[in-house]
Amino acid sequence: MNSTTIAVDVAKAVFEVAVSEHAGQVRERHRFSRERFRRYLGEQPPATILMEACGSAHYWGREAQTRGHRVVLLPPHAVRPYVVRNKTDRTDAKGLLEAARNDEVRPVPVKSETQQALTALHRLRSTWLATRTARINTVRGLLREFGVVLPTGARHVVPTLGPVLEDADGGAPSLLRPALAEAAREIREIEGRIRTVEHQLDAVAEQTPVVSRLRSIPGVGLLTATALVAAVGDVQRFPSARHFASYLGLTPRERSTGQRRQLGAISKRGDTYLRMLLIHGARAVLAHAKTKTAPAPDRLRAWALHLERLRGHNKAAVALANKLARIAWAVWKYDIDFAAAPAA
């Protein structure tokens, strides 16, 4: 590996390349098409390739790695302060070279094809869930204008809508019934797609031992475990559980100066989807712990219930999500199942 650093501003069709052999100096610049850039990677001796961790960057990172290059992906928000004056492809490439010199800018690991496929399944499922919710809200809102109120809950809408459309005195106008029937069919079709994706995730989980380990944690199910595996990849890169929770945006935001230390709400940095799954899982743990059929709470649940009484449900759910993230780091790092400790 030589000392050459190649900064690439990735785009859909045009790639801006800046080659540097000395810090702060650009030796040559190129502007390539997709195929020409692919050939350029094969023509160059092994070097360090810099790219922003944006769309298609992981694909090009894998392509560069297969050709013997060392790939460094930098977070886009960390590169932006190094772009001087106007934003162009040339200044973006130069900004990459400057940002790479800062040790505080942590690179993003190149994701494998399996990781990206898992992430894509989660994205598709989220998109279909949002589409289903939109269709259900539309149907409920339209029928409410004619005095027909469907019960609350997504699973109740389509079964209740059928009898309403079949009954001539159900309240729905005859002119609107064909369109509502088509909406119900679309909702059922979307639900079928969602179930198919969940079956695919379940099949992947059976072949991935770490997913079974993570699912032993309270509040961590199939979606959360597979999403963590897809997004994180190698948990060994986090030196502690706090670093992992901070990566997910679940640690307090700090505004300190001098001898005054001030901690506020959570930072909300990192992956929004992972944070949402962990917080919803924490809400489920709290809700189940308060049911009459729940067994005696263990140490984790007892702590969460005590915190809920002191600080309220929302703060307790976020604090428990932070705790679950730290437990997930330990379970993943040391390859052990979660073992609930008895309450004091």
JOHU-V154520 format. One line per field, one symbol per residue. ss: DSSP state (A for helix, B for strand, O for the rest). psi: psi as a letter, one per 40 degrees, with the letter a starting at -180 (. if undefined). burial: # if it has 24 or more other C-alpha atoms within 12 Angstrom, else .. A space follows every 50 residues. Layout:
# JOHU-V154520
ss: ???
psi: ???
burial: ???
This chain:
# JOHU-V154520
ss: OOOOBBBBBOOOOBBBBBBBOBOOBOOBBBBBBAAAAAAAAAAOOOOBBB BBOOOOAAAAAAAAAAOOOBBBBBOAAAAAAAOOOOOOAAAAAAAAAAAO OOOOOOBBOOOOAAAAAAAAAAAAAAAAAAAAAAAAAAAAAAAAOOOOOO OOOAAAAAAAAAAAAAOOOOOOOAAAAAAAAAAAAAAAAAAAAAAAAAAA AAAAAAOOAAAAAAAOOOOOOAAAAAAAAAAAOOAAAOOOAAAAAAAOOO OBBBOOBOOBOOBBBBOOOOOAAAAAAAAAAAAAAAAAAOOOOOOOOBAA AAAAAAAAAAAOAAAAAAAAAAAAAAAAAAAAAAOOOOOOOBOO
psi: haehhhhhhhaddhhhhhhheihehhdiiihiiddddddddddiihahhh iigahedddddddddeeeihhhhihdddddeehhbihiddddddddddde eheehhihihiiddddddddddddddddddddddddddddddddeeehhi iihdeeddddddddddhdfeehiddedddddddddddddddddddddddd ddddddehddddddeehhehadddddddddddcheeehdidddddddefe iihhgiibehhhhaiidfiahddddddddddddddddddeideiihiadd ddddddddddeidddddddddddddddddddddefiihhhiii.
burial: ...########...######.....#....##....##.##.....#### ####.##########.#.########.###.#......############ ....#.######..#####.##..##.##..##.###.##.##......# ...#..##.###.##.....##....#..##.##..##.##..#..##.. ##.##....########################.#.....#..####### ##.............#.#.##.###############.#.......#..# ######.#....#.###################....#......
